[in-house]
Structure formats: C-alpha cells, structure tokens
Amino acid sequence: MSYQELIDQAKAGYPESWIPKKKDEALAGKLVKVDKGNTAFGPCKIAVLETEDGTKRSVWLLHTTLVSQFEQANPSIGDIVAIVYLGQVKSKTEGHSDYHSYRVVSDGNEGGPIDWASEKEYANENPLDDIPFE
C-alpha cells in the first residue's frame, strides 16, 4: 500500500457500524479487517466487512452470541461472511436475561487464522447483552 493510499484511508474515517434493529436483518461481505475497539465495559473486536457494492461496514462484536458465532464460523481475512440478526430471544435458563441472537456463516478459510475468542472473557460478562440497539 502506498503512502497516499494510507492517507486516503485515514481521511475516509471509520466504516459505518452495522446495527440491526429488526429480526432477520442481514449483512454479507468480505472480511477485510479485524480492529479492536474499546467500550465503557472493556475491549471489543470489530469485524470490517466490504459489501458487494464496495461499502465497508463495521460489526462490533458486543454480544456474547455474536462472538460465539464468529468463533464457530471462524472466518479469515478474505472470506465472505454473512450475519443474520435473529432478534432478542428469551433465555431458556431460569434467572438469565433475554439476549440478542445471531447466526454467522463463512465461505471458508482463505486467509490466516484469527483468534475470535481472545475477548471471550469480556463477552461472557458483557453488560451490553442487556442493552437494546435503539
């Protein structure tokens, strides 16, 4: 990448966050980057997807189920990833809060491995699981 390309990238700012509001909203794109962000509750991975039309969107892995789904799908840089928001689901475990559910699938492992579970301790205690998107 040239110096000018890096400057252009810095000027472009961050990709718009994907924040699903309704059940069955979906996003698909090529995984082009994995960033790390900080929230009031600790660090969080950010998956950056480039959609078919070339738009980049950031997906903050704030919810435990989203982190788990990325860990199971195990996408690598260059893979096509699809994410479907399944809505807020009532916990089957008595005393546990409702949670945001997702399904993540990937077309394979074209790039190098990513440790999706490195923020798992944070995600397992993530108070954002109880915060609605609105």
Residue frames as a rotation matrix with the C-alpha (Angstrom) as fourth column:
MET 1
0.591 0.807 0.000 0.00
0.807 -0.591 0.000 0.00
0.000 0.000 -1.000 0.00
SER 2
-0.210 -0.677 0.705 1.38
0.622 -0.649 -0.439 3.42
0.755 0.346 0.557 -0.89
TYR 3
-0.859 -0.156 -0.488 1.71
0.484 -0.558 -0.674 6.36
-0.167 -0.815 0.555 1.49
GLN 4
-0.821 0.570 -0.038 -1.04
-0.542 -0.756 0.366 8.18
0.180 0.320 0.930 -0.36
GLU 5
-0.191 0.765 -0.616 -3.38
-0.029 0.622 0.782 5.19
0.981 0.168 -0.097 -0.07
LEU 6
-0.394 -0.014 -0.919 -2.80
0.870 0.318 -0.378 5.16
0.298 -0.948 -0.113 3.69
ILE 7
-0.969 0.055 -0.243 -3.51
0.031 -0.941 -0.336 8.90
-0.247 -0.333 0.910 3.90
ASP 8
-0.566 0.802 -0.193 -6.71
-0.553 -0.195 0.810 8.43
0.612 0.565 0.553 1.88
GLN 9
-0.162 0.473 -0.866 -7.75
0.463 0.811 0.357 5.58
0.872 -0.343 -0.350 4.16
ALA 10
-0.674 -0.156 -0.723 -7.14
0.735 -0.246 -0.632 7.73
-0.079 -0.957 0.280 7.26
LYS 11
-0.937 0.328 -0.122 -9.15
-0.341 -0.935 0.099 10.61
-0.082 0.135 0.987 5.78
ALA 12
-0.472 0.791 -0.390 -12.06
-0.174 0.350 0.921 8.31
0.864 0.502 -0.027 4.96
GLY 13
-0.240 0.356 0.903 -12.66
-0.964 -0.195 -0.179 7.67
0.112 -0.914 0.390 8.66
TYR 14
-0.812 -0.019 0.583 -14.24
-0.264 0.903 -0.339 4.59
-0.520 -0.430 -0.739 10.13
PRO 15
-0.800 0.580 -0.156 -16.79
0.090 0.373 0.924 2.44
0.594 0.725 -0.350 8.33
GLU 16
-0.180 0.841 0.509 -20.40
-0.869 -0.379 0.317 2.91
0.460 -0.386 0.800 9.39
SER 17
-0.854 -0.086 0.514 -21.45
-0.406 0.728 -0.552 0.46
-0.326 -0.680 -0.657 12.09
TRP 18
-0.470 0.737 -0.487 -23.99
-0.162 0.470 0.868 -2.21
0.868 0.486 -0.101 11.26
ILE 19
-0.913 0.275 0.301 -26.69
-0.312 0.003 -0.950 -2.02
-0.262 -0.962 0.083 13.93
PRO 20
-0.700 0.693 -0.175 -29.61
0.260 0.474 0.841 -4.31
0.665 0.543 -0.512 13.16
LYS 21
-0.754 0.501 0.425 -32.94
-0.657 -0.573 -0.490 -3.18
-0.002 -0.649 0.761 14.55
LYS 22
0.334 0.942 0.018 -35.31
-0.930 0.332 -0.157 -5.90
-0.154 0.036 0.987 13.35
LYS 23
0.109 -0.181 0.977 -35.28
-0.165 0.966 0.197 -9.68
-0.980 -0.183 0.075 13.33
ASP 24
0.498 -0.015 0.867 -33.85
0.677 0.631 -0.378 -11.19
-0.542 0.775 0.325 10.12
GLU 25
0.865 -0.368 -0.340 -31.80
-0.482 -0.796 -0.365 -8.12
-0.136 0.480 -0.867 9.17
ALA 26
0.686 -0.626 0.372 -28.65
0.599 0.775 0.201 -9.38
-0.414 0.085 0.906 7.48
LEU 27
0.611 -0.626 -0.485 -25.24
-0.714 -0.701 0.005 -8.22
-0.343 0.343 -0.874 6.31
ALA 28
0.722 -0.463 0.514 -22.86
0.534 0.846 0.012 -10.06
-0.440 0.265 0.858 3.99
GLY 29
0.858 -0.490 -0.157 -19.44
-0.489 -0.684 -0.541 -9.07
0.158 0.541 -0.826 2.79
LYS 30
0.413 -0.824 -0.389 -15.78
0.382 0.544 -0.747 -9.92
0.827 0.160 0.539 2.51
LEU 31
0.872 -0.222 -0.435 -13.92
0.398 -0.194 0.897 -9.77
-0.284 -0.955 -0.081 5.81
VAL 32
0.615 -0.631 0.473 -11.25
0.272 -0.393 -0.878 -7.16
0.740 0.668 -0.071 5.07
LYS 33
-0.434 -0.755 0.492 -10.01
-0.248 -0.425 -0.871 -6.25
0.866 -0.500 -0.003 8.53
VAL 34
0.456 0.490 -0.743 -10.34
0.689 0.334 0.643 -7.00
0.563 -0.805 -0.185 12.22
ASP 35
-0.213 -0.446 0.869 -9.93
-0.230 -0.842 -0.488 -4.00
0.950 -0.304 0.077 14.50
LYS 36
-0.322 0.143 -0.936 -10.06
0.896 0.367 -0.251 -3.68
0.308 -0.919 -0.246 18.25
GLY 37
-0.096 0.371 0.924 -12.25
-0.062 -0.928 0.366 -1.07
0.993 -0.022 0.112 19.87
ASN 38
-0.916 -0.167 -0.365 -12.87
0.354 0.092 -0.931 0.00
0.189 -0.982 -0.026 23.42
THR 39
0.093 0.966 0.241 -16.20
0.232 -0.256 0.938 0.39
0.968 -0.031 -0.248 25.13
ALA 40
0.098 0.027 0.995 -17.08
-0.833 -0.545 0.097 1.57
0.545 -0.838 -0.031 28.61
PHE 41
0.810 0.323 0.490 -17.14
-0.550 0.710 0.440 -2.13
-0.206 -0.626 0.752 29.53
GLY 42
0.154 -0.835 0.529 -13.80
-0.049 0.528 0.848 -3.20
-0.987 -0.157 0.041 28.04
PRO 43
-0.651 -0.518 -0.555 -12.18
-0.570 -0.150 0.808 -4.12
-0.502 0.842 -0.197 24.73
CYS 44
0.388 0.815 0.430 -14.12
-0.067 0.490 -0.869 -5.50
-0.919 0.309 0.245 21.80
LYS 45
-0.664 -0.548 0.508 -13.26
0.437 0.265 0.859 -6.90
-0.606 0.793 0.064 18.37
ILE 46
0.220 0.677 -0.702 -14.63
-0.438 -0.574 -0.692 -5.11
-0.872 0.460 0.170 15.30
ALA 47
-0.275 -0.220 0.936 -15.07
0.669 0.655 0.351 -7.08
-0.691 0.723 -0.032 12.07
VAL 48
-0.186 0.169 -0.968 -14.93
-0.539 -0.841 -0.043 -4.86
-0.821 0.514 0.248 8.97
LEU 49
-0.103 0.271 0.957 -16.86
0.638 0.756 -0.146 -6.26
-0.763 0.595 -0.251 6.01
GLU 50
-0.734 -0.068 -0.676 -16.82
-0.451 -0.696 0.559 -4.95
-0.508 0.715 0.480 2.45
THR 51
0.143 0.911 0.387 -20.22
-0.061 0.399 -0.915 -5.50
-0.988 0.107 0.113 0.87
GLU 52
0.099 -0.034 0.994 -20.84
0.849 0.524 -0.067 -6.45
-0.519 0.851 0.081 -2.75
ASP 53
0.808 0.268 0.524 -21.19
0.527 -0.726 -0.442 -2.78
0.262 0.633 -0.728 -3.75
GLY 54
-0.047 -0.963 0.266 -17.82
0.539 -0.249 -0.804 -1.89
0.841 0.106 0.531 -2.14
THR 55
0.390 0.258 0.884 -19.24
-0.531 -0.721 0.446 -0.26
0.752 -0.643 -0.144 1.01
LYS 56
-0.591 -0.596 -0.544 -17.37
0.188 0.555 -0.811 -1.07
0.785 -0.581 -0.216 4.20
ARG 57
0.494 0.754 0.432 -19.35
-0.430 -0.220 0.876 -1.73
0.756 -0.618 0.215 7.39
SER 58
-0.688 -0.708 0.156 -18.05
-0.460 0.261 -0.849 -2.37
0.561 -0.656 -0.505 10.88
VAL 59
0.470 0.764 -0.441 -19.58
-0.093 0.540 0.837 -5.02
0.878 -0.352 0.325 13.11
TRP 60
-0.331 -0.521 0.787 -18.81
-0.840 -0.217 -0.497 -4.54
0.430 -0.826 -0.366 16.78
LEU 61
-0.176 0.215 -0.961 -18.78
0.152 0.970 0.190 -7.92
0.973 -0.113 -0.204 18.49
LEU 62
-0.524 0.054 0.850 -20.59
-0.699 -0.598 -0.392 -6.69
0.487 -0.800 0.351 21.58
HIS 63
0.441 0.800 0.407 -22.98
-0.897 0.382 0.221 -9.55
0.022 -0.462 0.886 22.24
THR 64
-0.208 -0.534 0.820 -21.91
-0.627 0.716 0.307 -12.93
-0.751 -0.450 -0.484 23.57
THR 65
0.448 0.437 0.780 -23.82
0.236 0.783 -0.575 -14.85
-0.862 0.442 0.248 20.91
LEU 66
0.958 -0.142 -0.250 -22.24
-0.287 -0.408 -0.867 -12.81
0.021 0.902 -0.431 18.12
VAL 67
0.038 -0.988 0.151 -18.74
-0.991 -0.019 0.132 -13.54
-0.127 -0.154 -0.980 19.44
SER 68
-0.145 -0.041 0.989 -19.62
-0.292 0.956 -0.003 -17.24
-0.945 -0.289 -0.151 19.75
GLN 69
0.797 0.508 0.326 -20.98
0.171 0.329 -0.929 -17.34
-0.579 0.796 0.176 16.21
PHE 70
0.683 -0.645 -0.342 -17.81
-0.698 -0.439 -0.565 -15.73
0.214 0.625 -0.750 14.81
GLU 71
-0.208 -0.772 0.600 -15.76
-0.862 0.435 0.261 -18.23
-0.462 -0.463 -0.756 16.79
GLN 72
0.150 0.351 0.924 -17.76
0.037 0.932 -0.360 -21.15
-0.988 0.088 0.127 15.32
ALA 73
0.970 0.235 0.054 -17.72
0.074 -0.074 -0.995 -19.83
-0.230 0.969 -0.089 11.73
ASN 74
0.290 -0.956 -0.055 -14.01
0.393 0.066 0.917 -19.00
-0.873 -0.287 0.395 12.18
PRO 75
0.923 0.065 0.379 -13.73
0.381 -0.287 -0.879 -16.65
0.052 0.956 -0.289 9.17
SER 76
-0.064 -0.981 -0.184 -10.36
0.788 -0.163 0.594 -15.41
-0.613 -0.107 0.783 7.97
ILE 77
-0.090 -0.053 -0.995 -9.41
-0.349 -0.934 0.081 -12.24
-0.933 0.354 0.065 6.13
GLY 78
-0.803 -0.164 -0.573 -10.70
-0.587 0.052 0.808 -12.56
-0.103 0.985 -0.138 2.58
ASP 79
-0.822 0.565 0.079 -13.61
0.563 0.825 -0.042 -14.88
-0.089 0.010 -0.996 3.45
ILE 80
-0.491 0.793 0.362 -17.19
-0.295 -0.542 0.787 -13.95
0.820 0.279 0.499 2.65
VAL 81
-0.934 0.188 -0.302 -19.19
0.348 0.301 -0.888 -13.68
-0.076 -0.935 -0.347 5.87
ALA 82
-0.285 0.906 0.313 -22.97
-0.027 -0.334 0.942 -13.47
0.958 0.260 0.120 6.31
ILE 83
-0.982 0.035 -0.184 -24.55
0.184 -0.018 -0.983 -12.33
-0.038 -0.999 0.011 9.57
VAL 84
-0.212 0.966 0.148 -28.24
0.161 -0.115 0.980 -12.58
0.964 0.231 -0.131 10.37
TYR 85
-0.869 0.057 0.492 -29.74
-0.476 -0.369 -0.798 -10.93
0.136 -0.928 0.348 13.44
LEU 86
-0.620 0.616 -0.486 -32.29
0.404 0.781 0.476 -13.35
0.673 0.099 -0.733 14.88
GLY 87
0.247 0.740 0.626 -33.77
-0.191 -0.596 0.780 -10.84
0.950 -0.312 -0.006 17.31
GLN 88
-0.491 -0.302 0.817 -33.99
-0.834 -0.109 -0.541 -10.76
0.252 -0.947 -0.198 21.06
VAL 89
-0.066 0.352 -0.934 -34.56
-0.100 0.929 0.357 -14.26
0.993 0.117 -0.026 22.44
LYS 90
0.606 0.334 0.722 -35.91
-0.752 -0.056 0.657 -15.32
0.260 -0.941 0.218 25.80
SER 91
-0.507 -0.861 0.047 -33.32
-0.801 0.450 -0.394 -17.29
0.318 -0.238 -0.918 27.74
LYS 92
0.296 0.561 -0.773 -34.17
-0.218 0.827 0.518 -20.93
0.930 0.015 0.367 28.40
THR 93
-0.449 -0.539 -0.712 -32.19
0.628 0.376 -0.681 -20.74
0.635 -0.753 0.170 31.64
GLU 94
0.625 0.759 -0.184 -34.25
0.639 -0.361 0.679 -19.52
0.449 -0.542 -0.710 34.57
GLY 95
0.626 -0.321 -0.711 -32.93
0.491 -0.546 0.679 -16.28
-0.606 -0.774 -0.184 36.02
HIS 96
-0.535 -0.830 0.157 -30.93
0.634 -0.272 0.724 -15.32
-0.558 0.487 0.672 32.92
SER 97
-0.152 0.418 -0.896 -31.76
-0.311 -0.880 -0.358 -12.25
-0.938 0.224 0.264 30.85
ASP 98
0.852 0.381 0.359 -33.10
0.287 0.235 -0.929 -12.27
-0.438 0.894 0.091 27.32
TYR 99
-0.152 -0.975 -0.163 -30.30
0.149 -0.185 0.971 -11.99
-0.977 0.123 0.174 24.77
HIS 100
0.417 0.156 -0.895 -29.60
-0.794 -0.417 -0.443 -10.85
-0.442 0.895 -0.050 21.20
SER 101
0.260 -0.258 0.931 -29.18
0.191 0.958 0.212 -13.84
-0.947 0.123 0.298 18.90
TYR 102
0.225 -0.306 -0.925 -27.23
-0.892 -0.447 -0.069 -14.09
-0.393 0.841 -0.373 15.63
ARG 103
0.707 -0.183 0.683 -26.22
0.365 0.922 -0.131 -16.60
-0.606 0.342 0.718 13.00
VAL 104
0.325 -0.697 -0.639 -22.83
-0.795 -0.567 0.214 -16.20
-0.512 0.439 -0.739 11.28
VAL 105
0.718 -0.175 0.674 -21.62
0.407 0.891 -0.203 -18.29
-0.565 0.420 0.711 8.34
SER 106
0.147 -0.776 -0.613 -18.45
-0.654 -0.541 0.529 -18.07
-0.742 0.323 -0.587 6.28
ASP 107
0.844 0.210 -0.493 -17.42
-0.534 0.418 -0.735 -19.46
0.051 0.884 0.465 2.89
GLY 108
0.757 -0.583 -0.297 -14.17
0.505 0.809 -0.302 -20.98
0.416 0.079 0.906 4.15
ASN 109
0.665 -0.622 -0.413 -10.67
0.225 -0.361 0.905 -20.18
-0.712 -0.695 -0.100 5.27
GLU 110
0.814 -0.361 0.455 -8.86
0.434 -0.143 -0.890 -18.23
0.386 0.922 0.040 2.56
GLY 111
0.380 -0.670 0.637 -6.65
-0.456 -0.735 -0.502 -16.15
0.805 -0.100 -0.585 4.86
GLY 112
-0.667 -0.699 -0.258 -4.78
-0.037 0.378 -0.925 -16.59
0.744 -0.607 -0.278 8.13
PRO 113
-0.069 0.669 -0.740 -6.45
0.822 0.458 0.338 -17.60
0.565 -0.585 -0.581 11.38
ILE 114
-0.312 0.095 0.945 -7.98
-0.387 -0.921 -0.035 -15.01
0.868 -0.377 0.324 13.72
ASP 115
-0.829 0.012 -0.559 -8.36
0.485 0.515 -0.707 -15.58
0.279 -0.857 -0.433 17.44
TRP 116
-0.211 0.855 0.473 -12.04
-0.052 -0.494 0.868 -14.68
0.976 0.159 0.149 17.73
ALA 117
0.549 0.485 -0.681 -12.15
0.556 0.397 0.731 -15.93
0.624 -0.779 -0.051 21.32
SER 118
-0.476 -0.869 -0.132 -9.48
0.658 -0.252 -0.710 -13.57
0.584 -0.425 0.692 22.68
GLU 119
-0.742 0.288 0.606 -12.14
-0.486 -0.853 -0.191 -11.21
0.462 -0.436 0.773 24.02
LYS 120
-0.208 0.737 -0.644 -14.33
0.175 0.675 0.716 -14.08
0.962 0.036 -0.270 25.22
GLU 121
-0.558 -0.019 -0.830 -13.90
0.823 0.113 -0.556 -13.39
0.104 -0.993 -0.047 28.93
TYR 122
-0.930 0.228 -0.289 -15.20
-0.172 -0.963 -0.207 -9.86
-0.326 -0.142 0.935 28.36
ALA 123
-0.593 0.733 -0.333 -18.07
-0.532 -0.047 0.845 -11.04
0.604 0.679 0.418 26.17
ASN 124
-0.404 0.436 -0.804 -19.22
0.526 0.830 0.186 -13.63
0.749 -0.348 -0.565 28.72
GLU 125
-0.314 0.270 -0.910 -19.77
0.878 -0.283 -0.387 -10.85
-0.362 -0.920 -0.149 31.24
ASN 126
-0.887 -0.132 0.443 -20.84
0.371 -0.776 0.511 -8.22
0.276 0.617 0.737 28.73
PRO 127
-0.503 0.732 -0.459 -23.48
0.360 -0.306 -0.881 -5.92
-0.786 -0.608 -0.110 30.24
LEU 128
-0.647 0.246 -0.721 -24.26
-0.671 -0.633 0.386 -4.73
-0.362 0.734 0.575 26.71
ASP 129
-0.935 0.342 -0.095 -26.10
0.256 0.836 0.486 -8.00
0.245 0.430 -0.869 26.13
ASP 130
-0.308 0.857 -0.414 -28.99
0.869 0.076 -0.489 -6.45
-0.388 -0.510 -0.768 28.02
ILE 131
-0.375 0.118 -0.920 -28.95
-0.109 -0.991 -0.083 -3.13
-0.921 0.069 0.384 26.12
PRO 132
0.498 0.585 0.640 -31.28
0.615 0.281 -0.736 -2.89
-0.611 0.761 -0.220 23.13
PHE 133
-0.346 -0.674 0.653 -29.90
0.937 -0.208 0.282 -1.38
-0.054 0.709 0.703 19.90
GLU 134
0.352 0.607 0.713 -32.30
0.704 -0.674 0.226 1.57
0.617 0.422 -0.664 19.89
